[in-house]
């Protein structure tokens, strides 16, 4: 029995999900084009590096242990596990890995991390179906675009912030589930109706709360894994005849109103759809920590390059946009003395201190966010000096940038200042191919041999011309 025999057809004319699905169906046939495919290939490389770096993290170990107990045809790679899993299960494992080091890309101003869920979903289904590299990139690119456009539907210009975020909701996982469903449905070969149904189903599956950012817990690391798993599962349901509502995005009890209430704007989701792509403007993260901390790190690095001696510092003033204070500065006592390396990655005072002390990697790296580093006396002595507050200039730029200004007073009474308006890794301050490859190398150092690392980078960036994912995934499987 075919899907058309069991799935009633909906009138999608004029609906948001219908327009998104039409774009997906068109791109599956026409392709993204050379430049956008190259952009997505860079994001695949970034996701793979972040995932390899996350091996052994508590979140990854817990999710992988659960996944090993789930049955099904093992057709897709679990990165670094040496194993294959069913496609939806592999997406769960790899999405968790991709988000576990907080080094995944970020879209502004929606403030969500699209690739960490959508790319694992696309890789899992692409591998299990034998899709070409170009088809996987096309699907991932469309899924990423849909995820961030849904995030923009919850962004309030007057508020200057995401309504998802204001309500404590993790837009990354909520919107990522729908984007992942679109990508998976494309690779399963569904038509526009089937892709719409997959997204409509996934809209009921997306979830995620942000409280762990404030007071602890590692569950947030699994959010992108669950989003990827939900998206693949939704596409599988759609393949077998389950359907979603045609007004799932804009309806009275639909996605945007349920999560964001009256502040939601469905028109933003489809504004210039197919003409303007958000995809190339998504920020790569040079540092494995919360994106709100990055400009402070860059400011600290600038002061250090100017010769500032950390031993001479007696006062540190960190100015940031007001909305980010609750994530990287509150509660002040917890941010001044993080209870673990993971909590340290969400602390403005801690990240500034590590950068002032020299840091690692591209500025600060994984070595700066171990549990041992979180207890380092020199670092904690500096974090205790940091006073965080809102800054007017930063408020003007947020959330199109996550800026910061750092002012430091030394023992001689002199103040030193560095202001960073444009985040490193974004369109105004991009990471070069060499810098992105260096980030990948640092992520896989000690986990993959140098030869294997080079092979992964070559195959990931070469996906536009690859017949399948087999060569790439056989290496990252471990």
C-alpha positions, 0 to 999 in steps of 0.5 A: 500500500502506498502512502497516497492510499492511506494519507488523506490529502490536505489543502496546503494552498496559502498555508505556512507549512505548505509554502515551506514544504513547496520550497523543500520539494523544489530544492530536492529537485533543483538543488541549493546551488554550489555556494550554498552547498559549500556553506552547508558542507562547512557546517557538516565539518563543524558538526562532526568536529564538535561531535568527536570532541564530545566523546565521553561527555556525561550527556553523550555516554548516557544517551548512547547507553540508552540508544544501545538498548533500542532495536531496529535495523542498524543503518546509520553511524553513531559518531565515535561509537564504532556502531550503527543504529537505526536512523532515528536513534543515530540522529539522537546520539549524534545530535546530542554529541553535536550540542554537548560542547556548546560549540555549534553554530548560531543564527541571529537574531533568533538565537538558535543553533540549527545545525546541531539537530538538522545535520545529524538528522540529514546524515542519519537518513542520508546514510541509511538511504544511500543518498548522494552528498549533494542530496544530503547538503540540500536537505540539511540546508533547507532544514536549517533554513526552516528552523531559523525561519521558525525561530524568527517567527518567535522573535519580537522586534519591539521586545528585542528578544526571542519570545521563546527565550523570554518564556524559558523555551529552547527554540533550538530544540523546538524549531530544530525538530521541525527543520530536521523533519523537513530534511529527513522527509526530503531524503526519504523522497516524500513529495510536498504533501509528505514533507508538510505532514512530517513538519506538522507531526514534528511540531507536536514533538519539539520541546526544551526548557532553558532552566539548566542554563541558569541553575545546572543539569546536563539535559540541555546537551541532549536537546538537539539529539531529541530534536533530530530524533523527533524529526526523523521519527516524524518523517518516518511516520509521514512515510507510513501515512500519519498526517499533520494539520495544514495550519500547524504553524499559524493556526490558533492552536498551532506551533507559533501561538502555542509557544509564543502567544500573541507576539508570534509573527507567522509572516516572518517565517515565509518572508522572501522565502526562496529569494533570501536565504538566512543560511549563509549568515549563520554564525560559526562559534570559535569557542566551545562555550555559550555564544553570549560570552564570546565578545567578552572573550575577544575583548579580553584577548585584545587587552592581553595582546596589548600587554595587560598583565593579569597579575596587575588587575584589581577590578573588571567591568563587563558590559553586555546586552541586558537580556543576556545577563540572566544567562551568563551573569546570574546568579552572580555567586554561581557564575563567579564560582561555577560548579563544573566545567559545563557551568563555566561555559555559561559564565561571563566572568569565568570565560573572561578570566580564562581569556585574560590568562591566555586560554587555549585553542582559538582563544579559549578551548576545551581545556578551559572548560574541564571540571579541574579548570573550573576550580583553578585558583588563578581563574577564580581570583579573577572571576571574583573581580568581575562585575557584569551589567548592561551596556547601552551600546550593546543593547542597541546591537543586540540581538543581531550581534552579541557584543561586549565591552570590557574595562579593567583597572590595574594596580596603578589606577589606570583603566584599560578598555576593549569593545567588541561590536561584531562577533568572531565567526559571523558575516562581519568577522568571519572564520576563514576556511583555515580557521574552521579547519583549525577548530576541527583539528583542535576538536578531534586532537587525541581522538582521531589520528592526524591522517583520519582527521585530514580524511574527514575534513577532505570528505566533508568539504567534498560532499557536494561531489560525493556519491554517498556518505559511506567513506565519510561515515566509516571514518567518523564511526571510529 
